[in-house]
Amino acid sequence: MPVDIDIEHVARLARLDLTEDEKAAMRERLSAILEHAAKVSEVATSDVPPTSSAIALANVFRDDDPEPGISQEAALSNAPEQEGGRFKVVRVVETGQ
């Protein structure tokens, strides 16, 4: 079942500038992916209940037992720079001034 894909539209949505050769290759690849995905809908699943996991799981969470942490001094001991008891890092957000 061949699938017709508007590869120019898909490339525009993905903001990709593709050559004609790349468009042809992508068209073939996406078509194959969609054909394989269509096969999944052919599987008889009417008697399979919806689940979030293929394997039944019991409670997989560990008990939330508080444990002692490290001190502030130990946490900051290898910091290249610190200020006021906190890690000092380079500003990454511009203020627009």
C-alpha positions in Angstrom: 0.0 0.0 0.0 2.0 3.0 -1.2 1.6 6.2 0.8 1.8 9.6 -0.9 3.7 12.1 1.2 4.0 15.8 0.6 7.7 15.9 1.6 8.1 19.6 0.8 5.4 20.3 3.4 7.0 18.0 6.0 10.4 19.5 5.3 8.9 23.0 5.7 7.3 22.0 9.1 10.6 20.6 10.3 12.4 23.7 8.9 14.7 21.6 6.7 16.3 22.8 3.5 16.5 19.5 1.5 18.0 18.9 -1.9 16.0 17.0 -4.5 18.0 13.8 -3.8 17.4 14.2 0.0 13.7 14.8 -0.7 13.5 11.6 -2.7 15.3 9.6 0.0 13.1 11.0 2.7 9.9 10.3 0.7 11.0 6.6 0.5 11.9 6.3 4.1 8.8 8.0 5.4 6.6 6.0 3.2 8.2 2.8 4.5 7.7 3.9 8.1 4.1 4.7 7.5 3.5 1.4 5.8 5.0 -0.4 8.7 2.9 1.6 11.1 -0.3 0.8 9.1 0.5 -2.9 9.6 0.2 -2.4 13.4 -3.5 -1.5 12.9 -4.1 -4.9 11.3 -3.3 -6.8 14.5 -6.4 -8.2 16.2 -6.5 -6.3 19.5 -10.2 -6.4 20.3 -9.7 -8.9 23.2 -6.6 -7.1 24.6 -7.4 -4.7 27.5 -5.6 -1.3 27.3 -2.5 -1.2 29.5 0.3 1.2 30.1 2.8 -1.7 30.4 3.1 -5.0 28.5 4.1 -6.7 31.8 1.9 -6.5 34.9 3.8 -4.6 37.5 3.3 -4.5 41.2 4.4 -1.4 43.2 7.8 -0.7 41.7 8.6 2.3 43.9 10.9 2.0 46.8 9.9 3.1 50.3 10.6 6.8 50.8 12.8 6.5 53.8 14.6 9.7 54.7 18.4 9.3 54.9 21.0 11.8 55.9 22.3 14.0 53.1 25.6 15.8 52.8 26.4 19.1 54.4 26.4 22.4 52.6 30.2 22.6 53.0 30.7 19.2 51.5 28.4 20.0 48.5 30.3 23.2 47.8 33.8 21.7 48.5 34.6 21.1 44.8 32.7 24.1 43.4 35.0 26.3 41.2 33.2 29.4 42.6 30.7 30.0 45.4 29.0 33.0 46.8 26.7 33.3 49.8 26.7 29.6 50.4 25.6 28.8 46.8 27.2 27.7 43.6 28.2 30.7 41.5 27.6 30.2 37.8 27.9 32.3 34.6 24.8 34.3 33.7 23.1 32.5 30.8 20.1 34.8 30.4 20.4 38.3 29.0 18.5 41.0 30.8 17.7 43.0 27.6 19.3 46.2 28.9 
